[in-house]
Amino acid sequence: MSLDRVIFAFAGIMVLVSLALTHWVHPSFVWLTAFVGANLLQSAFTGFCPAAMIFKKFGVRAGCAFN
């Protein structure tokens, strides 16, 4: 699996987990959802993604978007 797909899957999982936490634990977890969305938006414009750097260190092969 390429880095791009890993990042998209990780972001999707984080959004779903944060929404579940918001619903079942505490409404303030909505800020985690906002943070994930803001990080996705800034990485679309800048190409900088902290999660991509971490996954690269774990040996995930680079894709087209994050090289």
N, C-alpha and C positions, 0 to 999 in steps of 0.2 A: 504494500500500500504506500502511495507517495505521501509526501509531507502535506501537500494541499488537501488531500482527502482526510488525513488524520486531523488536521486543523479544523476542517469543516465539521467532522464528526464530534470532535472535542467541544467546539462551540455549541453545537446542537444539544449535546448532552448537558452542558453547563446551563443552557437556557431552560431545558426541561426540568432539571434538578432544582434550579432556583425558583421556577414557578411552583413546583410541588412544595418546596419549603415555604414559600410565601402563602400558599393555600392552607397547609396543614400545620405549620409551626408558628410563624410570626409574619405579619404583613411587611415588616422592615426588610425582609429578604428580597423584596422587589428591587432594592438597590443593587443587588448582585446581578439581576437581569439587566438593569440599566448599564452597569459596568461592562458586562459582556458585549452588549450592543454598541457601546461607545468604543470599545477596543476593536470590534469588527469594523466599525466605520473608519477609525483612524488608520487601521492597517490597510484598508482599501486605498486610501490616499497616499500614505507614506511608504507602504511596503514593510514597515517595522512591526513585528509581532513577537512579543516575549515568549509566547507558547511555542512558536516555530523554533526559536533558538534552543529551548529546552528539549524539544523533540529531536532536533538535529544532534544534540549531545547524546541522546539515547540511540542514535544510529539509524533513524528513519531517513530513507533516501529522499533527496530533494526533488521537488516537482517544478512546475513552471512558475508559480506565483512567488514562492519564497526561496530564492537562491542567493 
